[in-house]
Amino acid sequence: MSKIGNEVVQVDGGFELNDKDYCTCLLSTLKEIEKNTCVAMTEASNEWLYDYYKEMFINLSDLQRRLFELMFQNGWYQLENVDASKIDDKYHLLEKDYKSLSQ
């Protein structure tokens, strides 16, 4: 299994937070806010509120994506390169779980 990523931009270590730490924290927070906004959007009681949450969700998604791209460019976020068999294994596991839920 290999990693997909860019050369890591080194940041200062130690007890103080650095750019990578701030970005990691912000990315996690944005992902959580994005999920919660999606839930709020699906539970909106009227069309105006739904549209408001939808616009907020789109803006949060864009911001989260831009931050991810920044982290990826700096080598602070890496992806895993997997072969097709691993994807098939995961698919079959999820398919089995789905079928057990519908019984």
N, CA, C and O of each residue as an XYZ file, in Angstrom:
412
protein
N       0.852     -1.165      0.000
C       0.000      0.000      0.000
C       0.901      1.232      0.000
O       1.812      1.352      0.819
N       0.634      2.138     -0.926
C       1.449      3.350     -0.995
C       0.594      4.566     -0.674
O      -0.635      4.515     -0.728
N       1.253      5.638     -0.346
C       0.579      6.884      0.002
C       0.612      7.832     -1.191
O       1.572      7.852     -1.961
N      -0.440      8.606     -1.329
C      -0.507      9.629     -2.353
C      -0.407     10.962     -1.646
O      -1.230     11.270     -0.784
N       0.577     11.749     -1.993
C       0.737     13.030     -1.338
C       1.896     13.804     -1.922
O       2.596     13.335     -2.819
N       2.081     14.988     -1.399
C       3.156     15.868     -1.826
C       4.270     15.855     -0.790
O       4.126     15.304      0.301
N       5.383     16.475     -1.160
C       6.486     16.591     -0.227
C       6.031     17.389      0.989
O       5.370     18.419      0.855
N       6.386     16.912      2.161
C       5.936     17.535      3.405
C       6.686     18.834      3.640
O       7.914     18.892      3.577
N       5.902     19.886      3.916
C       6.492     21.153      4.324
C       6.721     21.069      5.824
O       5.771     20.909      6.589
N       7.959     21.174      6.244
C       8.302     21.038      7.653
C       7.825     22.249      8.443
O       7.921     23.389      7.986
N       7.315     21.980      9.625
C       6.880     23.036     10.539
C       7.610     22.851     11.858
O       8.093     21.762     12.166
N       7.686     23.916     12.625
C       8.364     23.841     13.915
C       7.674     22.837     14.818
O       6.446     22.765     14.858
N       8.465     22.067     15.539
C       7.928     21.125     16.512
C       7.887     21.777     17.880
O       8.079     22.987     18.001
N       7.645     21.006     18.877
C       7.647     21.540     20.234
C       6.241     21.653     20.794
O       5.298     21.037     20.297
N       6.125     22.456     21.842
C       4.857     22.555     22.555
C       3.891     23.556     21.934
O       2.687     23.481     22.176
N       4.397     24.481     21.147
C       3.529     25.489     20.546
C       2.882     24.933     19.283
O       3.466     24.114     18.573
N       1.664     25.396     19.022
C       0.979     24.965     17.812
C       1.642     25.589     16.593
O       2.133     26.716     16.641
N       1.644     24.832     15.498
C       2.202     25.330     14.251
C       1.103     25.356     13.183
O      -0.048     25.026     13.468
N       1.457     25.746     11.963
C       0.461     25.868     10.890
C      -0.264     24.555     10.629
O      -1.477     24.542     10.421
N       0.475     23.458     10.641
C      -0.151     22.148     10.397
C      -1.160     21.837     11.507
O      -2.253     21.350     11.219
N      -0.819     22.107     12.756
C      -1.733     21.855     13.877
C      -3.014     22.669     13.731
O      -4.115     22.148     13.908
N      -2.859     23.960     13.406
C      -4.029     24.818     13.240
C      -4.910     24.330     12.091
O      -6.134     24.284     12.219
N      -4.295     23.971     10.985
C      -5.059     23.495      9.827
C      -5.774     22.178     10.127
O      -6.923     21.991      9.728
N      -5.101     21.270     10.823
C      -5.713     19.987     11.178
C      -6.922     20.203     12.071
O      -7.970     19.590     11.861
N      -6.784     21.060     13.053
C      -7.891     21.372     13.959
C      -9.044     22.019     13.197
O     -10.202     21.643     13.382
N      -8.732     22.979     12.353
C      -9.762     23.666     11.587
C     -10.456     22.717     10.626
O     -11.674     22.793     10.467
N      -9.713     21.825      9.981
C     -10.313     20.868      9.052
C     -11.296     19.958      9.780
O     -12.400     19.720      9.290
N     -10.906     19.450     10.939
C     -11.805     18.593     11.729
C     -13.064     19.354     12.142
O     -14.170     18.817     12.082
N     -12.889     20.590     12.555
C     -14.024     21.409     12.977
C     -14.958     21.690     11.801
O     -16.178     21.597     11.937
N     -14.388     22.031     10.655
C     -15.221     22.296      9.473
C     -15.998     21.057      9.044
O     -17.162     21.164      8.660
N     -15.381     19.900      9.102
C     -16.079     18.663      8.748
C     -17.264     18.427      9.680
O     -18.339     18.031      9.230
N     -17.073     18.665     10.969
C     -18.141     18.462     11.945
C     -19.270     19.476     11.734
O     -20.446     19.113     11.774
N     -18.917     20.731     11.511
C     -19.933     21.752     11.266
C     -20.696     21.441      9.978
O     -21.911     21.626      9.905
N     -19.969     20.969      8.968
C     -20.598     20.615      7.698
C     -21.632     19.498      7.893
O     -22.737     19.571      7.355
N     -21.271     18.477      8.656
C     -22.213     17.379      8.935
C     -23.445     17.890      9.669
O     -24.573     17.549      9.315
N     -23.222     18.713     10.695
C     -24.343     19.227     11.481
C     -25.235     20.153     10.668
O     -26.453     20.161     10.849
N     -24.637     20.933      9.777
C     -25.431     21.804      8.908
C     -26.281     20.978      7.955
O     -27.417     21.347      7.655
N     -25.748     19.881      7.487
C     -26.515     18.987      6.612
C     -27.731     18.426      7.345
O     -28.825     18.357      6.784
N     -27.536     18.027      8.593
C     -28.653     17.528      9.394
C     -29.686     18.626      9.595
O     -30.885     18.390      9.447
N     -29.223     19.826      9.932
C     -30.147     20.952     10.123
C     -30.909     21.239      8.837
O     -32.103     21.536      8.881
N     -30.247     21.156      7.711
C     -30.880     21.413      6.420
C     -31.999     20.404      6.158
O     -33.083     20.777      5.711
N     -31.736     19.133      6.436
C     -32.751     18.111      6.163
C     -33.921     18.187      7.141
O     -34.994     17.650      6.864
N     -33.728     18.844      8.274
C     -34.795     18.959      9.272
C     -35.425     20.353      9.308
O     -36.205     20.654     10.212
N     -35.093     21.202      8.336
C     -35.632     22.560      8.302
C     -37.152     22.521      8.184
O     -37.713     21.707      7.450
N     -37.806     23.417      8.922
C     -39.267     23.402      8.983
C     -39.947     24.186      7.863
O     -41.156     24.062      7.668
N     -39.181     24.993      7.126
C     -39.781     25.727      6.014
C     -38.731     25.959      4.928
O     -37.539     25.726      5.130
N     -39.206     26.424      3.775
C     -38.332     26.573      2.617
C     -37.253     27.634      2.824
O     -36.123     27.441      2.374
N     -37.562     28.743      3.487
C     -36.580     29.793      3.727
C     -35.429     29.264      4.571
O     -34.262     29.501      4.259
N     -35.760     28.547      5.639
C     -34.742     27.984      6.519
C     -33.914     26.933      5.789
O     -32.695     26.868      5.949
N     -34.584     26.114      4.988
C     -33.876     25.109      4.193
C     -32.871     25.777      3.260
O     -31.720     25.346      3.186
N     -33.287     26.818      2.551
C     -32.391     27.530      1.634
C     -31.219     28.179      2.373
O     -30.094     28.193      1.876
N     -31.492     28.709      3.549
C     -30.449     29.334      4.367
C     -29.380     28.306      4.750
O     -28.184     28.557      4.599
N     -29.822     27.155      5.245
C     -28.877     26.096      5.624
C     -28.156     25.525      4.400
O     -26.980     25.170      4.471
N     -28.874     25.444      3.286
C     -28.260     24.917      2.062
C     -27.120     25.822      1.600
O     -26.049     25.333      1.242
N     -27.342     27.136      1.605
C     -26.290     28.073      1.228
C     -25.108     27.978      2.204
O     -23.948     28.011      1.792
N     -25.414     27.861      3.484
C     -24.362     27.719      4.494
C     -23.571     26.427      4.251
O     -22.344     26.425      4.344
N     -24.265     25.341      3.942
C     -23.619     24.062      3.675
C     -22.676     24.155      2.480
O     -21.556     23.649      2.531
N     -23.120     24.793      1.417
C     -22.292     24.934      0.214
C     -21.038     25.753      0.527
O     -19.938     25.391      0.110
N     -21.205     26.854      1.260
C     -20.053     27.684      1.626
C     -19.073     26.927      2.523
O     -17.860     27.024      2.342
N     -19.597     26.179      3.481
C     -18.732     25.376      4.357
C     -18.001     24.297      3.574
O     -16.822     24.035      3.811
N     -18.709     23.673      2.638
C     -18.087     22.630      1.815
C     -16.946     23.194      0.990
O     -15.887     22.576      0.878
N     -17.161     24.367      0.414
C     -16.106     25.010     -0.371
C     -14.901     25.351      0.501
O     -13.758     25.117      0.109
N     -15.157     25.899      1.670
C     -14.081     26.258      2.591
C     -13.303     25.026      3.038
O     -12.072     25.036      3.073
N     -14.028     23.971      3.378
C     -13.392     22.729      3.812
C     -12.538     22.158      2.688
O     -11.438     21.667      2.941
N     -13.025     22.214      1.451
C     -12.285     21.687      0.309
C     -11.007     22.487      0.066
O      -9.953     21.909     -0.198
N     -11.098     23.816      0.153
C      -9.920     24.662     -0.052
C      -8.856     24.387      1.018
O      -7.661     24.362      0.727
N      -9.309     24.181      2.254
C      -8.363     23.872      3.322
C      -7.715     22.507      3.099
O      -6.510     22.350      3.295
N      -8.511     21.522      2.690
C      -7.964     20.201      2.381
C      -6.901     20.317      1.293
O      -5.820     19.743      1.420
N      -7.199     21.054      0.227
C      -6.242     21.204     -0.868
C      -4.949     21.879     -0.392
O      -3.858     21.486     -0.806
N      -5.066     22.885      0.471
C      -3.887     23.543      1.035
C      -3.048     22.543      1.830
O      -1.825     22.502      1.694
N      -3.711     21.739      2.658
C      -2.991     20.752      3.466
C      -2.351     19.687      2.581
O      -1.226     19.254      2.834
N      -3.069     19.269      1.547
C      -2.539     18.258      0.633
C      -1.311     18.792     -0.102
O      -0.316     18.083     -0.253
N      -1.382     20.052     -0.561
C      -0.258     20.667     -1.268
C       0.981     20.762     -0.379
O       2.107     20.674     -0.869
N       0.774     20.939      0.913
C       1.901     21.058      1.848
C       2.351     19.705      2.400
O       3.256     19.646      3.233
N       1.725     18.622      1.943
C       2.113     17.295      2.395
C       1.620     16.957      3.790
O       2.089     15.995      4.398
N       0.680     17.738      4.302
C       0.157     17.513      5.652
C      -1.044     16.574      5.664
O      -1.536     16.208      6.732
N      -1.512     16.188      4.499
C      -2.651     15.279      4.373
C      -2.313     14.340      3.234
O      -2.069     14.778      2.110
N      -2.299     13.053      3.522
C      -1.970     12.068      2.496
C      -3.116     11.090      2.335
O      -3.853     10.804      3.278
N      -3.247     10.591      1.133
C      -4.269      9.611      0.808
C      -3.619      8.252      0.622
O      -2.424      8.148      0.346
N      -4.412      7.233      0.776
C      -3.902      5.870      0.626
C      -4.237      5.361     -0.767
O      -5.387      5.433     -1.198
N      -3.244      4.852     -1.465
C      -3.444      4.250     -2.776
C      -3.720      2.758     -2.562
O      -2.846      2.020     -2.106
N      -4.927      2.324     -2.890
C      -5.285      0.925     -2.652
C      -5.578      0.232     -3.977
O      -5.928      0.868     -4.972
N      -5.426     -1.081     -3.960
C      -5.737     -1.830     -5.159
C      -7.227     -2.175     -5.192
O      -7.935     -2.025     -4.197
N      -7.678     -2.632     -6.335
C      -9.099     -2.895     -6.563
C      -9.649     -3.958     -5.613
O     -10.824     -3.901     -5.251
N      -8.839     -4.914     -5.208
C      -9.343     -5.985     -4.338
C      -9.745     -5.434     -2.965
O     -10.721     -5.894     -2.374
N      -9.003     -4.464     -2.465
C      -9.346     -3.869     -1.175
C     -10.673     -3.099     -1.272
O     -11.489     -3.131     -0.350
N     -10.870     -2.420     -2.382
C     -12.133     -1.709     -2.603
C     -13.280     -2.713     -2.706
O     -14.343     -2.502     -2.122
N     -13.070     -3.803     -3.446
C     -14.094     -4.846     -3.566
C     -14.423     -5.450     -2.209
O     -15.594     -5.677     -1.904
N     -13.411     -5.715     -1.390
C     -13.631     -6.277     -0.059
C     -14.510     -5.349      0.780
O     -15.446     -5.799      1.440
N     -14.206     -4.067      0.749
C     -14.981     -3.091      1.517
C     -16.413     -3.015      0.993
O     -17.362     -2.948      1.774
N     -16.564     -3.026     -0.317
C     -17.890     -2.984     -0.931
C     -18.737     -4.176     -0.478
O     -19.897     -4.010     -0.100
N     -18.156     -5.368     -0.519
C     -18.895     -6.573     -0.123
C     -19.244     -6.557      1.361
O     -20.318     -7.019      1.747
N     -18.363     -6.038      2.186
C     -18.643     -5.915      3.615
C     -19.820     -4.966      3.848
O     -20.722     -5.276      4.626
N     -19.813     -3.826      3.184
C     -20.909     -2.866      3.338
C     -22.215     -3.412      2.750
O     -23.293     -3.178      3.295
N     -22.109     -4.132      1.644
C     -23.285     -4.737      1.036
C     -23.916     -5.765      1.990
O     -25.138     -5.835      2.123
N     -23.077     -6.546      2.637
C     -23.549     -7.540      3.610
C     -24.247     -6.841      4.784
O     -25.314     -7.270      5.221
N     -23.637     -5.767      5.287
C     -24.245     -5.003      6.382
C     -25.584     -4.408      5.962
O     -26.545     -4.423      6.732
N     -25.644     -3.889      4.751
C     -26.889     -3.297      4.246
C     -27.993     -4.349      4.157
O     -29.130     -4.097      4.555
N     -27.662     -5.503      3.645
C     -28.659     -6.574      3.524
C     -29.149     -7.037      4.881
O     -30.324     -7.371      5.035
N     -28.261     -7.062      5.872
C     -28.676     -7.486      7.214
C     -29.610     -6.454      7.840
O     -30.456     -6.815      8.659
N     -29.479     -5.207      7.481
C     -30.361     -4.159      7.997
C     -31.766     -4.255      7.402
O     -32.745     -3.902      8.061
N     -31.865     -4.723      6.180
C     -33.166     -4.758      5.509
C     -33.916     -6.064      5.739
O     -34.969     -6.278      5.138
N     -33.406     -6.928      6.581
C     -34.095     -8.202      6.866
C     -35.067     -8.039      8.012
O     -35.737     -8.998      8.395
